[in-house]
Amino acid sequence: MSAEQERQDRDWVWYGTRISVDFVNTRRDRWAGGRELLREPADLTAWFEAAAIGPACIPVDGPLLAQAVELREAVDAGLLAVVEGTAFPAASQRVLNAWLARAVENPPRLDVRDGVPVLTAGVPPVDGRGALSRIAVDAAEMFGGADRDRLRVCAGERCGARFYDNSAARKRRWCSMAACGNRAKAAQHRRARA
């Protein structure tokens, strides 16, 4: 692979607005069968660092990469079910619950320092499993919360990126106005002039 192709592949997209949705977008062009951006363990390490959920030194091996891809696809299947208004997939629920169980391995605790109680948040360890647990927690909060109706699939022709609509009106249609939105508006203008 050329250095230019590797750079383009590492141009992660961050329009999902939620860490779990941005993680789903590590598989691009799903409408055309998909283009995998997490091909090797180093790719996942680079994504963790770029997403600011772990340092570049997080060790990732082949089995953890496979688990990450399984989690990503479970989140995507759940996202599509929510968007389409269909039953939430049991397989997605199983995968998410397995990662949520790992997240509680580091529960919050009450410490006492100099006789004063101090609540210490239950932060997952900064390793690959901890980072994936954070993604699973974000996905579960999103799916199980009242704002799940903000999940979207880009309406842009030949896109299909996933995003969380954080607009006040909840009418966002495109992953990015600068890309898909402008293309759609330009196409609409051309059709109107023809």
C-alpha positions as a Markdown table, in Angstrom:
| # | Residue | x | y | z |
|---|---|---|---|---|
| 1 | Met | 0.0 | 0.0 | 0.0 |
| 2 | Ser | 1.3 | 3.4 | -0.9 |
| 3 | Ala | 2.0 | 6.1 | 1.8 |
| 4 | Glu | -0.8 | 8.2 | 0.2 |
| 5 | Gln | -3.3 | 5.4 | 0.4 |
| 6 | Glu | -2.4 | 4.7 | 4.1 |
| 7 | Arg | -2.8 | 8.5 | 4.8 |
| 8 | Gln | -6.2 | 8.6 | 3.2 |
| 9 | Asp | -7.3 | 5.5 | 5.1 |
| 10 | Arg | -6.2 | 7.1 | 8.3 |
| 11 | Asp | -8.3 | 10.2 | 7.6 |
| 12 | Trp | -10.9 | 9.0 | 10.1 |
| 13 | Val | -14.3 | 10.7 | 10.0 |
| 14 | Trp | -15.7 | 12.3 | 13.1 |
| 15 | Tyr | -19.2 | 13.4 | 12.1 |
| 16 | Gly | -20.9 | 10.7 | 14.1 |
| 17 | Thr | -21.1 | 13.0 | 17.1 |
| 18 | Arg | -20.8 | 9.9 | 19.4 |
| 19 | Ile | -17.7 | 7.8 | 19.9 |
| 20 | Ser | -19.7 | 4.6 | 19.1 |
| 21 | Val | -21.1 | 6.0 | 15.9 |
| 22 | Asp | -17.6 | 7.3 | 14.8 |
| 23 | Phe | -16.3 | 3.8 | 15.5 |
| 24 | Val | -19.0 | 2.3 | 13.2 |
| 25 | Asn | -17.7 | 4.7 | 10.5 |
| 26 | Thr | -14.4 | 2.9 | 10.5 |
| 27 | Arg | -16.0 | 0.8 | 7.8 |
| 28 | Arg | -16.7 | 3.1 | 4.9 |
| 29 | Asp | -18.8 | 2.9 | 1.8 |
| 30 | Arg | -21.1 | 0.2 | 3.3 |
| 31 | Trp | -23.6 | 0.9 | 0.4 |
| 32 | Ala | -21.0 | -0.7 | -1.9 |
| 33 | Gly | -20.0 | -3.6 | 0.3 |
| 34 | Gly | -17.7 | -1.6 | 2.5 |
| 35 | Arg | -14.1 | -0.5 | 2.8 |
| 36 | Glu | -12.4 | -1.7 | 5.9 |
| 37 | Leu | -10.2 | 0.8 | 7.7 |
| 38 | Leu | -9.3 | -1.6 | 10.6 |
| 39 | Arg | -7.3 | -4.1 | 8.7 |
| 40 | Glu | -4.5 | -4.7 | 11.2 |
| 41 | Pro | -4.0 | -4.2 | 14.9 |
| 42 | Ala | -2.0 | -1.0 | 14.3 |
| 43 | Asp | -5.0 | 0.6 | 12.6 |
| 44 | Leu | -7.1 | 0.1 | 15.8 |
| 45 | Thr | -4.4 | 1.5 | 17.9 |
| 46 | Ala | -4.2 | 4.6 | 15.6 |
| 47 | Trp | -8.0 | 5.0 | 15.8 |
| 48 | Phe | -8.0 | 4.8 | 19.6 |
| 49 | Glu | -5.4 | 7.6 | 19.7 |
| 50 | Ala | -7.1 | 9.7 | 17.1 |
| 51 | Ala | -10.4 | 9.3 | 19.0 |
| 52 | Ala | -8.7 | 10.4 | 22.2 |
| 53 | Ile | -9.8 | 7.3 | 24.1 |
| 54 | Gly | -6.3 | 5.9 | 24.5 |
| 55 | Pro | -2.7 | 6.6 | 23.9 |
| 56 | Ala | -0.7 | 5.3 | 20.9 |
| 57 | Cys | 0.9 | 2.7 | 23.1 |
| 58 | Ile | -2.2 | 0.6 | 23.6 |
| 59 | Pro | -1.2 | -2.9 | 22.6 |
| 60 | Val | -3.7 | -4.4 | 20.2 |
| 61 | Asp | -3.3 | -7.9 | 18.8 |
| 62 | Gly | -5.2 | -9.9 | 16.2 |
| 63 | Pro | -7.8 | -11.4 | 18.6 |
| 64 | Leu | -8.6 | -7.9 | 20.1 |
| 65 | Leu | -9.0 | -6.5 | 16.6 |
| 66 | Ala | -11.5 | -9.3 | 15.7 |
| 67 | Gln | -13.4 | -8.5 | 18.9 |
| 68 | Ala | -13.4 | -4.8 | 18.0 |
| 69 | Val | -14.8 | -5.5 | 14.5 |
| 70 | Glu | -17.5 | -7.7 | 16.1 |
| 71 | Leu | -18.4 | -4.9 | 18.5 |
| 72 | Arg | -18.5 | -2.4 | 15.7 |
| 73 | Glu | -20.8 | -4.5 | 13.6 |
| 74 | Ala | -23.1 | -5.2 | 16.6 |
| 75 | Val | -23.4 | -1.4 | 17.1 |
| 76 | Asp | -24.1 | -0.9 | 13.5 |
| 77 | Ala | -26.8 | -3.6 | 13.4 |
| 78 | Gly | -28.4 | -2.0 | 16.4 |
| 79 | Leu | -28.1 | 1.4 | 14.9 |
| 80 | Leu | -29.8 | 0.3 | 11.7 |
| 81 | Ala | -32.6 | -1.4 | 13.7 |
| 82 | Val | -33.3 | 1.8 | 15.6 |
| 83 | Val | -33.2 | 3.9 | 12.4 |
| 84 | Glu | -35.5 | 1.5 | 10.6 |
| 85 | Gly | -37.8 | 0.9 | 13.5 |
| 86 | Thr | -37.3 | -2.8 | 13.6 |
| 87 | Ala | -36.6 | -5.1 | 16.5 |
| 88 | Phe | -33.2 | -4.7 | 18.1 |
| 89 | Pro | -31.0 | -7.7 | 17.1 |
| 90 | Ala | -30.4 | -10.2 | 19.8 |
| 91 | Ala | -26.9 | -10.8 | 18.6 |
| 92 | Ser | -26.1 | -7.0 | 19.1 |
| 93 | Gln | -27.6 | -7.2 | 22.5 |
| 94 | Arg | -25.4 | -10.1 | 23.5 |
| 95 | Val | -22.2 | -8.5 | 22.2 |
| 96 | Leu | -23.0 | -5.2 | 23.9 |
| 97 | Asn | -23.8 | -6.8 | 27.2 |
| 98 | Ala | -20.6 | -8.8 | 27.1 |
| 99 | Trp | -18.6 | -5.5 | 26.8 |
| 100 | Leu | -20.8 | -3.8 | 29.4 |
| 101 | Ala | -20.0 | -6.5 | 31.8 |
| 102 | Arg | -16.3 | -5.7 | 31.3 |
| 103 | Ala | -17.0 | -2.1 | 31.9 |
| 104 | Val | -18.2 | -2.8 | 35.4 |
| 105 | Glu | -15.0 | -4.5 | 36.3 |
| 106 | Asn | -13.9 | -1.0 | 37.3 |
| 107 | Pro | -16.8 | 0.3 | 39.3 |
| 108 | Pro | -16.7 | 3.7 | 41.1 |
| 109 | Arg | -15.5 | 3.5 | 44.6 |
| 110 | Leu | -15.6 | 5.6 | 47.7 |
| 111 | Asp | -12.1 | 6.3 | 49.1 |
| 112 | Val | -11.2 | 8.2 | 52.2 |
| 113 | Arg | -8.3 | 10.6 | 52.1 |
| 114 | Asp | -7.3 | 12.4 | 55.2 |
| 115 | Gly | -10.6 | 11.4 | 56.8 |
| 116 | Val | -12.7 | 12.9 | 53.9 |
| 117 | Pro | -14.7 | 10.7 | 51.6 |
| 118 | Val | -13.8 | 11.0 | 47.9 |
| 119 | Leu | -15.7 | 9.4 | 45.1 |
| 120 | Thr | -13.4 | 7.9 | 42.5 |
| 121 | Ala | -15.0 | 7.3 | 39.1 |
| 122 | Gly | -15.0 | 3.9 | 37.6 |
| 123 | Val | -12.8 | 4.6 | 34.6 |
| 124 | Pro | -11.9 | 1.5 | 32.5 |
| 125 | Pro | -8.2 | 0.9 | 32.2 |
| 126 | Val | -6.4 | 2.5 | 29.3 |
| 127 | Asp | -5.9 | -0.6 | 27.2 |
| 128 | Gly | -7.7 | -1.9 | 24.2 |
| 129 | Arg | -10.4 | -3.7 | 26.2 |
| 130 | Gly | -11.1 | -0.6 | 28.3 |
| 131 | Ala | -11.4 | 1.5 | 25.1 |
| 132 | Leu | -13.8 | -0.9 | 23.6 |
| 133 | Ser | -15.8 | -1.0 | 26.8 |
| 134 | Arg | -16.1 | 2.8 | 26.6 |
| 135 | Ile | -17.5 | 2.4 | 23.1 |
| 136 | Ala | -20.0 | -0.2 | 24.2 |
| 137 | Val | -21.1 | 2.0 | 27.1 |
| 138 | Asp | -21.7 | 4.9 | 24.8 |
| 139 | Ala | -23.6 | 2.7 | 22.4 |
| 140 | Ala | -25.8 | 1.3 | 25.2 |
| 141 | Glu | -26.5 | 4.8 | 26.5 |
| 142 | Met | -27.4 | 5.9 | 23.0 |
| 143 | Phe | -29.7 | 2.9 | 22.3 |
| 144 | Gly | -31.3 | 2.8 | 25.7 |
| 145 | Gly | -31.8 | 6.5 | 26.0 |
| 146 | Ala | -34.7 | 8.8 | 25.0 |
| 147 | Asp | -32.7 | 10.3 | 22.2 |
| 148 | Arg | -32.2 | 7.2 | 20.2 |
| 149 | Asp | -34.4 | 8.7 | 17.5 |
| 150 | Arg | -31.5 | 11.0 | 16.7 |
| 151 | Leu | -29.6 | 8.2 | 15.0 |
| 152 | Arg | -29.3 | 8.6 | 11.2 |
| 153 | Val | -27.9 | 7.1 | 8.1 |
| 154 | Cys | -26.7 | 9.7 | 5.6 |
| 155 | Ala | -29.2 | 10.5 | 2.9 |
| 156 | Gly | -26.4 | 11.4 | 0.5 |
| 157 | Glu | -26.2 | 9.4 | -2.7 |
| 158 | Arg | -23.5 | 6.7 | -2.4 |
| 159 | Cys | -22.7 | 7.5 | 1.2 |
| 160 | Gly | -24.5 | 5.6 | 4.0 |
| 161 | Ala | -22.3 | 7.0 | 6.8 |
| 162 | Arg | -23.9 | 6.8 | 10.2 |
| 163 | Phe | -24.3 | 9.8 | 12.5 |
| 164 | Tyr | -26.1 | 11.1 | 15.6 |
| 165 | Asp | -28.2 | 14.1 | 14.8 |
| 166 | Asn | -27.5 | 16.7 | 17.5 |
| 167 | Ser | -29.2 | 19.6 | 15.7 |
| 168 | Ala | -31.9 | 21.4 | 17.6 |
| 169 | Ala | -34.6 | 20.7 | 14.9 |
| 170 | Arg | -33.6 | 17.0 | 14.6 |
| 171 | Lys | -33.8 | 17.3 | 10.8 |
| 172 | Arg | -30.1 | 16.7 | 9.8 |
| 173 | Arg | -30.0 | 14.5 | 6.7 |
| 174 | Trp | -26.3 | 14.3 | 5.8 |
| 175 | Cys | -23.2 | 13.1 | 7.6 |
| 176 | Ser | -21.6 | 16.4 | 6.5 |
| 177 | Met | -23.1 | 19.4 | 5.0 |
| 178 | Ala | -19.7 | 20.2 | 3.4 |
| 179 | Ala | -19.6 | 16.9 | 1.5 |
| 180 | Cys | -22.9 | 15.1 | 1.0 |
| 181 | Gly | -25.2 | 18.1 | 1.8 |
| 182 | Asn | -23.5 | 20.3 | -0.8 |
| 183 | Arg | -23.5 | 17.5 | -3.4 |
| 184 | Ala | -27.2 | 16.9 | -2.9 |
| 185 | Lys | -28.1 | 20.6 | -3.1 |
| 186 | Ala | -25.9 | 21.1 | -6.2 |
| 187 | Ala | -27.7 | 18.1 | -7.9 |
| 188 | Gln | -31.1 | 19.5 | -6.9 |
| 189 | His | -30.1 | 22.8 | -8.4 |
| 190 | Arg | -29.0 | 21.2 | -11.7 |
| 191 | Arg | -32.2 | 19.2 | -11.9 |
| 192 | Ala | -34.2 | 22.4 | -11.3 |
| 193 | Arg | -32.4 | 24.3 | -14.1 |
| 194 | Ala | -32.7 | 21.4 | -16.6 |
